[in-house]
Each structure stands twice: as C-alpha cells, then as structure tokens.
Amino acid sequence: MVKKKETDVNIKGLNTQLGNERMQLTMELRDLRRDLKEKETRLKNLKSMSKDTQKWIEKGKRMELSPEEKARWEERVSSLEAQSEPLKKEIMDLKEKIRLRRWKLILLR
C-alpha cells in the first residue's frame, strides 16, 4: 500500500511537471507566432514600398527624371531590398522554431 502511494505521488509529480512544460511551450509558441506575424507584416510593407518606388522610377522615365533623382530612387530600392534580406532569414528561423516547439508539445501530450 505504501509503495502504491509513492507511485501515485511520483505520477502526480510527473504530470505536474509535464503540465508546466506544456504551458511553457504554449506560451513560447504564442510569442513566436506573434513575432512571426510582426516580421511578416514588416516584410510585406518593405516589399510594397519597394514596388511603389519601382513604379516611381518607371514614371520618372516618362517624366524625364534627372540622373541624380533616378539614382536616389534606385538607391532607395536597393536599401529596401537590403532591409528585407535579414528579415527573410529571421522569418525562416522563427518558422523553424515554431515547428520544433509544436513537435515538442505533441510529444508531451
């Protein structure tokens, strides 16, 4: 009878520990998904700005922009594209972290 009680206490302790780990993973997943959404929105905005800037360059050809103005617009496009590259890597990393946390959560169920 004493051994059964010890086993029950051990099982309850393990269940509590697993519950805490599940809760921690759930919170981490929530935070990672929030970060992912923010970064995807930022990337979408950068792409939109780049596309709009490209349109201005195309319009500028018809409006005969000066070479200096055209160079400034093209520099802006390059800058926007340079900003988006690290963001793409961060998004891929976040997706990988989310995938791993989901697998851990599945294993703990």
C-alpha positions as CSV (number, residue, x, y, z in Angstrom):
1,M,0.0,0.0,0.0
2,V,2.9,2.4,0.8
3,K,4.5,1.6,-2.5
4,K,1.3,2.4,-4.4
5,K,1.0,5.8,-2.6
6,E,4.7,6.6,-3.5
7,T,4.0,5.6,-7.1
8,D,0.8,7.8,-7.2
9,V,2.8,10.7,-5.7
10,N,5.5,10.2,-8.4
11,I,2.9,10.1,-11.1
12,K,1.2,13.3,-9.9
13,G,4.6,15.0,-9.7
14,L,5.4,13.9,-13.3
15,N,2.0,15.0,-14.5
16,T,2.5,18.4,-12.9
17,Q,6.0,18.7,-14.4
18,L,4.6,17.8,-17.9
19,G,1.8,20.3,-17.4
20,N,4.2,23.0,-16.6
21,E,6.4,22.2,-19.6
22,R,3.3,22.2,-21.9
23,M,2.3,25.6,-20.5
24,Q,5.8,26.9,-21.1
25,L,5.8,25.6,-24.7
26,T,2.4,27.0,-25.3
27,M,3.5,30.5,-24.2
28,E,6.7,30.3,-26.3
29,L,4.6,29.3,-29.3
30,R,2.3,32.2,-28.8
31,D,5.2,34.6,-28.5
32,L,7.0,33.1,-31.6
33,R,3.8,33.3,-33.7
34,R,3.3,37.0,-32.6
35,D,6.9,37.8,-33.6
36,L,6.4,35.9,-36.9
37,K,3.3,37.9,-37.7
38,E,5.1,41.2,-37.0
39,K,8.1,40.3,-39.1
40,E,5.9,39.1,-42.0
41,T,3.9,42.3,-41.8
42,R,7.2,44.3,-41.9
43,L,8.4,42.3,-44.9
44,K,5.1,42.8,-46.7
45,N,5.4,46.6,-46.1
46,L,9.0,46.7,-47.3
47,K,8.0,44.8,-50.5
48,S,5.2,47.2,-51.0
49,M,7.4,50.2,-50.6
50,S,10.0,48.7,-53.0
51,K,7.3,48.1,-55.6
52,D,5.9,51.6,-55.2
53,T,9.4,53.0,-55.6
54,Q,10.0,50.9,-58.7
55,K,6.8,52.4,-60.1
56,W,8.1,55.9,-59.4
57,I,11.3,55.1,-61.3
58,E,9.2,53.8,-64.3
59,K,7.1,57.0,-64.2
60,G,10.3,59.0,-63.9
61,K,11.5,57.6,-67.2
62,R,8.4,59.1,-68.9
63,M,8.7,62.4,-66.8
64,E,12.5,62.6,-67.6
65,L,13.9,62.5,-64.1
66,S,17.4,63.8,-63.7
67,P,20.1,61.2,-63.3
68,E,20.6,62.3,-59.7
69,E,17.0,61.8,-58.9
70,K,16.8,58.5,-60.6
71,A,20.0,57.3,-58.7
72,R,18.3,58.4,-55.4
73,W,15.2,56.3,-56.2
74,E,17.3,53.3,-57.2
75,E,19.3,53.7,-54.1
76,R,16.1,53.6,-52.1
77,V,15.0,50.4,-53.8
78,S,18.4,48.8,-53.0
79,S,18.1,49.9,-49.4
80,L,14.6,48.4,-49.1
81,E,15.8,45.2,-50.6
82,A,18.8,45.1,-48.3
83,Q,16.5,45.5,-45.3
84,S,14.3,42.7,-46.4
85,E,17.0,40.1,-46.7
86,P,17.8,39.7,-42.9
87,L,14.1,39.8,-42.3
88,K,13.5,36.9,-44.6
89,K,16.2,34.9,-42.6
90,E,14.6,35.8,-39.3
91,I,11.2,34.7,-40.6
92,M,12.7,31.3,-41.7
93,D,14.3,30.9,-38.3
94,L,11.0,31.7,-36.5
95,K,9.1,29.2,-38.6
96,E,11.7,26.6,-37.7
97,K,11.4,27.4,-34.0
98,I,7.6,27.2,-34.2
99,R,7.8,23.8,-35.9
100,L,10.1,22.5,-33.3
101,R,8.0,23.8,-30.4
102,R,4.9,22.2,-31.9
103,W,6.7,18.8,-32.2
104,K,7.8,19.1,-28.5
105,L,4.3,20.0,-27.5
106,I,2.9,17.0,-29.4
107,L,5.4,14.7,-27.8
108,L,4.4,15.9,-24.3
109,R,0.7,15.1,-24.8
